[in-house]
Amino acid sequence: MNLKVRLSIMNFLEFAVWGAYLTCMGRYLANIGFGSEIGWFYSVQGFVSIFMPAVIGIIADRWIQAQRLLGICHLLAGVFMMAAAWYGYTNGNESQFAPLFILYSCSVAFFMPTIALANSVAFNGLTQAGMDTVKDFPPIRVFGTIGFIVMMLFVDLMGFQDNQNQFLASGVLSVILFAYTFTLPACPTNKGGEKKSLSEALGLRAFSLFKYKEMALFFIFSMLLGVCLQISNGYANPYINSFGELPQYADTFGVQHTNILISLSQVSETLCILLIPFFMKRFGIKKVMLIAMFAWVFRFGFLGIGNPGSGVWLFVLSMIVYGVAFDFFNISGALFVDTRTDDSIRSSAQGLFMLMTNGVGASLGMLAAQAIINNVNDWQTSWLIFAGYALTIGISFALLFKPEKKD
C-alpha cells in the first residue's frame, strides 16, 4: 500500500479515537448525574499533557520504536476506555464518580502522548522515503480532522451522545489502531546518540526565556488564552441539548443532532488553516493573534445569545468562528516562538508553548468554567462571562504586548 495512504489511515484512526467522545462526553456525564463534575474529566487531559507526552517521547527516543509504542499506548488506552464503558453500562445512573474518572483518566494518560507519536511516525516514514515533510505531511494530517468529524457524526447518528457507547466506540478504534501499527514503517531509536533529558523534553530549558519581557508576556498570555481552549468542547453539547427541555425547541435539529451541529467547528478548523498564510502576510503575527482572541469572544458570545430555533444561525456562526479562534492562535503562536528563539532552545520553547496553552491553561480553564457554571446556574450568563474574559484578554494583549519587528 502507498506510504501516504498508510499514514493517512493512521491519522484518520488517531483522531477518530478522540472525536468519539471529546465533544459529547459532557452530555453523557450530565445524563448520569455528573453535570457538576464535567470540568474534571476535561481538565485531566491538560494535566496528563504536561508530562506524559515527554515521558513517552523519551522512551520512544531511547528504547522502543515509535510505531510500536504508538500501538502499545493505544492498546492500553483502548482497554481502559472500554473498561470505563463497561462500568457505565453496568451501573447506569448509579455510577460513582471515582471509578469512572480513574478508568477514563488512565485511558487519556496513554492516549494523549499518541498524538505526538503519530506525528513522529509520519515524519520518519516520509523522511525515509525521501519525501518533503513540509509539502507532504499537511494533506496526510487533514485525514485526522476528517476522522474526528466522521466519528462525531457516527456517534450522533447512532444515538451514543447520551450514553457510555461513545467510550466503547473510542476504545474499539484504539484497539484497531494498535493492530494497524504493525503495518507502519519502522522508526529508529537513538540508543547511542544524543538523548533528551526529561527537563528538555518538557520544555523546561525554555523557562530561561522568561527573563525577556517580550517572551514572558507571550507565554503568560498563551496560558491565559489557553483557558478558553476546551470550554466549548466540554459544555457546548450539554448546553445546546438542554434546550430540549423547552417544548418549542425539543424537536429542532440542533437538539436532536447536537454533535452534527458542533462538527461545523471542526470543518471550519480545517478550512481556516488554509487562510493563515494570507493573514500572516497581510497583518503580521500580533494582529493575527488578536484576531484569534476576539474570535473567542464571538465563539462564546454567539453561544450565549443563540438558540436551536430561530437563533440557530448564531450557533452556526459560533461554530464557524471556532476555526479562527483555535487555529490562528495555535499556529501563529508556534510561528512566533520559531522566529524568536535560536536553534539550541527552539524545540524546548515549542514544548513550553504547548505546556502553557494545552496543559496549564486548558486545565485551569475547565476547572474555572466548572465553578462558574455550577455557581451561576444560568447557561447564558456563563457563556457571556466567558466572552467577557476573552475580551479582557484580547484588550490587555493589544495594550501590553509589543513585539519587536523582525524581517
C-alpha positions in Angstrom: 0.0 0.0 0.0 1.2 3.5 -0.8 3.0 5.2 2.2 0.9 8.3 2.1 -2.3 6.2 2.2 -1.0 4.2 5.1 -0.1 7.3 7.1 -3.4 8.9 6.2 -5.3 5.9 7.6 -3.2 6.1 10.7 -4.1 9.8 11.2 -7.8 9.1 10.5 -7.9 6.4 13.2 -5.8 8.5 15.6 -8.2 11.4 15.7 -11.3 9.3 15.3 -10.5 7.8 18.7 -10.7 11.3 20.2 -13.7 12.5 18.1 -15.8 9.7 19.5 -16.2 11.4 22.9 -14.5 14.8 23.1 -17.5 16.9 22.1 -20.3 14.8 23.6 -18.8 13.4 26.8 -20.2 16.3 28.8 -23.7 15.4 27.7 -23.2 11.8 28.8 -21.8 12.8 32.2 -24.7 15.2 32.8 -27.1 12.4 31.8 -25.8 10.2 34.6 -25.7 12.9 37.3 -22.1 14.2 36.9 -23.0 17.5 35.3 -21.2 19.4 38.1 -18.1 17.3 37.6 -17.6 17.7 33.8 -14.7 20.0 34.2 -12.6 17.3 36.0 -12.9 15.0 33.0 -11.8 17.6 30.6 -9.1 19.1 32.7 -7.3 15.8 33.2 -6.4 15.9 29.5 -4.4 19.0 30.2 -2.8 17.7 33.3 -1.5 14.5 31.7 -0.4 16.5 28.7 2.1 18.3 30.9 4.2 15.3 31.5 3.0 12.1 29.7 4.0 13.1 26.1 7.5 14.0 27.3 7.9 10.7 29.2 6.6 8.6 26.4 8.7 10.6 23.9 11.9 9.8 25.8 11.0 6.1 25.8 10.5 6.2 22.0 13.8 8.0 21.5 15.8 5.6 23.6 14.2 2.1 23.8 11.1 1.3 21.9 10.4 2.2 18.3 7.8 4.9 17.9 5.3 2.9 15.8 5.5 0.0 18.4 5.0 2.4 21.3 2.1 4.1 19.4 0.4 0.7 19.3 1.1 -0.2 22.9 -0.3 3.2 24.1 -3.4 2.7 22.1 -3.9 -0.8 23.3 -3.7 0.4 26.9 -5.9 3.5 26.2 -8.5 1.3 24.5 -8.6 -1.3 27.2 -9.1 1.4 29.9 -11.7 3.2 27.8 -13.7 0.0 27.2 -13.5 -0.7 30.9 -15.0 2.8 31.6 -17.7 2.0 29.1 -18.4 -1.4 30.8 -18.6 0.3 34.2 -21.0 2.9 32.8 -23.1 0.2 31.2 -23.4 -2.0 34.3 -24.0 0.8 36.8 -26.0 3.3 34.7 -27.3 6.2 36.8 -25.9 4.6 39.9 -22.3 5.1 38.6 -19.9 6.6 41.1 -17.5 9.4 40.2 -14.2 7.9 41.4 -14.2 4.5 39.4 -15.4 6.1 36.2 -13.0 9.1 36.5 -10.0 6.8 37.3 -10.6 4.5 34.3 -11.2 7.4 32.0 -8.0 9.2 33.3 -5.9 6.1 32.7 -7.1 5.9 29.2 -6.4 9.6 28.5 -3.0 9.3 30.1 -2.0 6.8 27.4 -3.9 8.4 24.6 -2.5 12.0 24.8 1.1 11.0 24.0 0.0 9.2 20.9 -0.7 12.5 19.1 3.0 13.3 19.1 4.0 9.7 18.4 1.7 9.6 15.3 3.5 12.8 14.1 6.9 11.2 14.7 5.9 8.0 12.8 4.6 10.1 9.9 7.7 12.4 9.7 10.0 9.4 10.0 8.3 7.5 7.2 8.2 10.4 4.9 11.8 11.3 5.5 13.0 7.7 4.9 11.1 7.7 1.7 12.8 10.8 0.6 9.7 13.0 0.6 9.3 16.6 1.7 7.6 16.7 5.1 6.6 20.3 4.8 4.8 19.6 1.5 3.5 16.0 2.0 2.5 16.0 5.7 -0.3 18.5 5.8 -2.6 16.6 3.3 -2.0 13.5 5.5 -2.8 15.3 8.7 -6.1 16.6 7.2 -7.3 13.0 7.4 -7.0 13.2 11.2 -9.6 16.0 11.2 -11.8 14.1 8.8 -11.6 11.1 11.2 -12.6 13.3 14.1 -15.6 14.6 12.2 -16.7 11.2 10.9 -16.8 9.8 14.4 -18.7 12.9 15.7 -21.3 12.2 13.0 -21.3 8.4 13.7 -21.8 8.9 17.5 -24.6 11.4 16.8 -26.5 9.2 14.3 -26.1 6.0 16.4 -27.6 7.7 19.4 -24.4 7.4 21.6 -24.2 11.0 22.7 -26.3 10.3 25.9 -24.6 7.0 26.9 -21.3 5.2 27.5 -21.2 3.7 24.0 -19.2 6.7 22.9 -16.4 5.4 25.2 -16.9 1.9 23.7 -16.5 3.2 20.1 -13.4 5.1 21.1 -11.9 2.0 22.8 -12.6 -0.3 19.8 -10.9 2.2 17.5 -7.9 2.3 19.7 -7.5 -1.4 19.6 -7.9 -1.4 15.8 -5.2 1.2 15.6 -3.0 -1.0 17.8 -3.3 -3.8 15.2 -2.8 -1.3 12.4 0.5 -0.1 13.7 2.1 -3.4 12.7 1.8 -2.2 9.1 3.6 1.1 9.7 7.2 1.8 8.7 9.8 1.1 11.4 11.2 4.1 13.3 14.8 4.1 14.7 15.6 4.5 18.3 18.5 6.7 19.4 20.3 4.5 21.9 23.8 5.7 21.1 23.1 9.2 20.0 22.1 12.4 21.7 19.5 11.9 24.3 17.0 14.4 25.7 16.6 14.7 29.4 13.2 14.9 31.0 13.6 18.6 31.6 14.5 19.2 27.9 11.5 17.1 26.7 9.2 19.0 29.0 10.5 22.3 27.6 11.8 23.4 30.9 15.0 24.8 29.4 12.8 27.3 27.7 11.8 28.9 31.0 15.0 30.9 30.7 13.1 32.9 28.1 11.0 34.5 30.9 13.9 36.9 31.6 12.9 38.6 28.4 9.8 40.8 28.7 8.5 40.1 25.2 8.7 36.3 25.7 7.4 36.4 29.3 4.3 38.3 28.2 3.8 36.0 25.2 3.9 32.8 27.4 1.7 34.4 30.1 -0.9 35.4 27.5 -0.6 32.0 25.9 -1.6 30.4 29.2 -4.5 32.9 29.8 -5.9 32.3 26.3 -5.4 28.5 26.7 -8.1 28.8 29.4 -10.6 29.1 26.5 -9.5 26.0 24.5 -11.6 23.2 26.0 -14.6 25.1 27.5 -16.9 24.7 24.5 -15.8 21.1 23.9 -16.9 20.3 27.4 -20.1 22.3 27.7 -21.5 23.2 24.3 -23.2 19.9 23.8 -25.0 19.6 27.2 -25.9 23.3 26.8 -27.5 23.0 23.4 -29.1 19.7 24.4 -30.7 21.4 27.5 -32.9 23.4 25.1 -34.8 20.1 24.6 -36.5 20.7 28.0 -38.4 23.5 26.4 -41.3 22.4 24.1 -40.6 24.9 21.3 -37.1 23.6 20.9 -37.5 19.9 21.6 -37.7 18.8 18.0 -35.2 21.2 16.5 -32.2 19.8 14.5 -29.8 21.3 17.0 -31.3 19.5 19.9 -31.8 16.2 18.1 -28.3 16.2 16.4 -26.1 18.4 18.6 -22.9 16.7 17.6 -23.6 17.2 13.9 -24.1 21.0 14.6 -20.9 21.1 16.6 -19.0 19.3 13.9 -19.1 22.5 11.8 -16.4 23.7 14.3 -14.0 21.1 13.0 -14.9 21.7 9.4 -14.2 25.4 10.0 -10.9 24.5 11.7 -9.8 22.6 8.6 -10.6 25.4 6.2 -9.1 28.2 8.4 -5.7 26.5 8.3 -5.6 27.5 4.6 -6.3 31.2 5.4 -3.3 31.6 7.8 -0.6 32.3 5.2 -2.7 35.1 3.7 -3.5 36.7 7.1 0.1 36.3 8.3 1.5 38.1 5.3 -1.2 40.8 5.3 -1.4 41.6 9.0 1.6 40.1 10.9 1.8 37.9 13.9 0.4 40.2 16.6 -2.7 41.1 14.6 -3.4 37.5 13.7 -3.1 36.6 17.4 -5.5 39.4 18.2 -8.0 38.2 15.6 -7.9 34.8 17.3 -8.5 36.3 20.8 -11.5 38.3 19.6 -12.8 35.3 17.7 -13.1 33.6 21.1 -15.3 36.5 22.2 -17.7 35.8 19.3 -17.4 32.0 19.9 -18.7 32.3 23.4 -21.0 35.3 22.8 -22.9 33.6 19.9 -23.4 30.5 22.0 -24.8 32.7 24.8 -27.3 34.6 22.8 -28.3 31.9 20.3 -30.9 29.1 20.4 -31.6 26.0 18.3 -34.8 27.5 16.9 -34.9 31.0 15.2 -31.5 31.8 16.7 -29.7 28.7 15.3 -27.8 30.9 12.9 -26.0 32.3 15.9 -24.9 28.8 16.8 -23.7 28.3 13.2 -21.7 31.5 13.4 -20.2 30.3 16.7 -19.0 27.1 15.0 -17.6 29.0 12.0 -15.5 31.4 14.1 -14.1 28.5 16.2 -11.7 27.7 13.3 -10.3 31.2 13.5 -10.2 31.2 17.3 -8.4 27.9 17.6 -6.1 27.8 14.5 -5.0 31.4 14.3 -3.5 31.5 17.8 -2.1 28.0 17.9 -0.3 28.2 14.6 0.7 31.9 14.7 1.9 31.4 18.3 4.1 28.4 17.2 5.5 30.6 14.4 6.2 33.4 16.8 8.2 31.0 19.0 10.0 29.7 16.0 11.1 33.2 14.9 12.1 34.5 18.3 14.2 31.6 19.5 17.5 30.1 18.4 18.2 26.6 17.3 19.6 25.4 20.7 16.3 26.1 22.5 13.7 26.1 19.8 12.2 22.7 20.5 12.1 23.3 24.2 10.3 26.7 23.5 7.7 24.9 21.4 7.2 22.4 24.2 6.7 25.3 26.7 4.2 26.9 24.4 2.2 23.7 24.3 2.5 23.2 28.0 1.2 26.7 28.8 -1.7 26.6 26.4 -3.0 23.0 26.2 -1.6 21.9 29.5 -1.8 24.5 32.3 -4.1 26.9 30.6 -6.7 24.4 29.3 -6.8 22.5 32.7 -7.3 25.6 34.8 -9.8 26.9 32.3 -12.0 23.8 32.6 -11.9 23.9 36.4 -12.7 27.6 36.4 -15.6 27.1 33.9 -17.0 24.3 36.0 -17.0 26.6 39.1 -18.7 29.4 37.2 -21.4 27.1 35.6 -22.1 25.4 38.9 -22.4 28.6 40.9 -24.0 30.9 38.3 -26.5 28.2 37.4 -27.5 30.0 34.2 -26.1 28.9 30.8 -26.5 32.3 29.0 -24.8 34.2 31.8 -22.0 31.7 32.0 -21.2 32.0 28.2 -21.3 35.8 28.4 -18.8 35.6 31.3 -16.5 33.5 29.2 -16.9 36.0 26.3 -16.1 38.9 28.7 -13.0 37.1 29.9 -11.8 36.6 26.3 -12.5 40.2 25.5 -10.4 41.3 28.6 -7.5 39.1 27.5 -7.7 40.5 23.9 -7.7 44.1 25.0 -4.9 43.5 27.5 -2.8 41.7 24.9 -3.3 44.6 22.4 -2.1 47.2 25.0 0.8 45.3 26.7 2.3 43.0 24.0 4.6 45.0 21.7 6.9 42.6 19.8 10.0 43.8 18.1 9.7 43.9 14.4 11.5 41.1 12.6 12.2 40.6 8.9 
